[in-house]
Amino acid sequence: MNALDPVRLIEDAEACVRCALCLSVCPTYRDTQLEIQSPRGRVMLYADFAQGALDDPLRVLEAAYDCLECRACQTVCPNDVRPGEAAVDAKVTLQGGRPQGWVVKAALALFHHPLLIDLANLLLVAYQRLGLQTLVRRTRLLERVGLGKLQFAESLLPGRPVHPAMRLFHPRRVQPDGEPKGKVAFFLGCVMNLVFSEVSKATVEVIRRSGWEVVIPRETTCCGAPHIEEGDWYGFEKLAKQNLDHYGRLEVDYILTDCAACGAELKGYAKHFAEDPVYGPLAERVAAKTRMFSEFVDAEGLPGSARFPFATTHQHACHACHAQGVKDEPERVLSFATDYRPLEGSTDCCGSAGVYNLTHTETSMRILERKMESVAKTNAEVLTVENPGCLLQLDLGRRRFGPEVRVRHIAEVVLEAMDAQEEPPR
């Protein structure tokens, strides 16, 4: 179990030179201007707890949950202090590797059963197509009956149509036109399958048209990101080992994902299982082969001169730019295929942060409002991102704060550019 390492915590506190670079990028410090809501404040708190100077585990746990775990602080820290990772370890340690509360336990249990995700998807499709979503939103029905938090959660569902789960209807293997360049295994994320199956279909189609055979293993289960972020080490471990048993032995050139959180966890397995004699080598193999969609397309290139006829800007998912270092790749892809306009603060968290927008709604909405103000300044017509939680959050931001911009996954934009290229001239 990835418990708090007292030695590492004390070393982090000693390595921190109080330069305040982390304060300049921390969403909670920007919002509150409180030291305890800053990365260095949390580092000192964790170190005090590790040294026995503080005997208040609930205070430490509260500080860990107040952190969005965006890891922007880790990107800018000159001394490799890692407050974001320490927040996760604090949750795991102080909760004994188990999730808190029956609601969290029930929600996390859902991710252990992919067929339940598929069923939830079909219920969501019916909810939209029967007009219930429109009714609930127009009447504020849930809020009227005292379920305000549930009304907010419902507002996070996308305004655009939800399509049937990809796992249910898509072929398990697709062949490219002509001789394949190689074979790619597509890791279908839970939330992508639940809410954005059309995005994952676009991802697979782009890779297929680029000359690659794509396999979509039905053995895929949740990557474990929701579990580890809620301190549920044992749930995470079970899911991770299931994926490693399959993907670690799969004979493919790459493992591709269109979900930044999944990409970060698949690559992060190597750290979590480094000391495991069985799963350590499998984790190293999976990490070495895993690529984000934009990472893959940037390296392999797009066929022809595909162009997307709209101005775009891009919000970097924290799990991409900070957890994986994938930042330049989506910008290069969009610059090649679109009229790309840089977004000020594009690596700043949008406020989604897993379920942070549900547990810390007011803070999350203030962060989101500032983000949408930056988006408006670009005058872009399409805002892209590469993570489902960010897609939901930014689409809510568009509806709540403006501007009138289409929020899309970068794979959708690339596919539309390829479609435009293939259309015969009029």
Secondary structure by P-SEA (a helix, b strand, c coil): cccccaaaaaaaaaacccccccccccccccccccccccaaaaaaaaaaaaacccccaaaaaaaaaaccccccccccccccccaaaaaaaaaaaaaccccccaaaaaaaaaaacaaaaaaaaaaaaaaaaaaaaaaaaaacccccccaaaaaaaaaacccccccccccccccccccccccccbbbbbbcccccccccaaaaaaaaaaaaaabbbbbbbccccccaaaaaaacaaaaaaaaaaaaaaccccccccccccccaaaaaaaaaccccccccccaaaaaaaaaaacccaaaaaaaaccccbbbbcccbbbbbcccccccccccaaaaaaaaacccccccccccccccccccccccaaaaaaaaaaaaaaaaaaacccbbbbccaaaaaaaaaaaaccccbbbbbcaaaaaaaaaaaaacccc
